Amino acid sequence: MSTMQFLFSGFGGQGILFAGKFMVYKGMLEGKQVSWLPSYGPEMRGGTASCSVIVGDEPVGSPIVTRPDVLVAMNLPSFDRYEPAVVPGGTVFLDSTLISRKPARSDVTVYEIPATKLASDNGIPTLANMIIVGKILHVLGQFDEGDVEAALKKVISAKHADMMEANLRALRLGTQA
């Protein structure tokens, strides 16, 4: 992996910032150079949320991702807004439970994951974000159980330690989605 720029986007409350932070910690634990820049509307839960994530072998010059290699869109407004910004040849991961329209571009690879439905059907309704992250790691060939667990231990607070197994299950589900 050289440098990959990710843009995670969706509604506040969908775990957008958590998913991005997970990717950064995973990269950091692997000795990569990383950057995480959150952005959210003043209303937070229910408003728009996004975060720029950069993981690579070289120092990060700017934490702002304007032309993502990988876009995660968990709602239609985010998909509409950021689809045009993805670099040609880039990859889009979208929650097909909440996004019904097809991509307007043919120069990107698109993975439509029914993440919200999968999360609900599997008793982990708040973890659609991690299902998509599991799919990303699988597609990129970067799903290593040990690395994933180590990164989760960094981002899940002691207060929510009981969510460790559910997050692992969501990530594993994503590899099969």
RAZIFEN-V238486 format. One record per helix or strand of 2 or more residues. SS is the DSSP state (alpha for helix, beta for strand). FROM is the first residue (numbers start at 0). LEN is the number of residues. If there is no record, write none. Layout:
ss=SS from=FROM len=LEN
ss=SS from=FROM len=LEN
This chain:
ss=beta from=3 len=9
ss=alpha from=15 len=14
ss=beta from=32 len=8
ss=beta from=47 len=9
ss=beta from=69 len=4
ss=alpha from=75 len=10
ss=beta from=90 len=5
ss=beta from=108 len=5
ss=alpha from=114 len=7
ss=alpha from=127 len=12
ss=alpha from=144 len=11
ss=alpha from=157 len=19
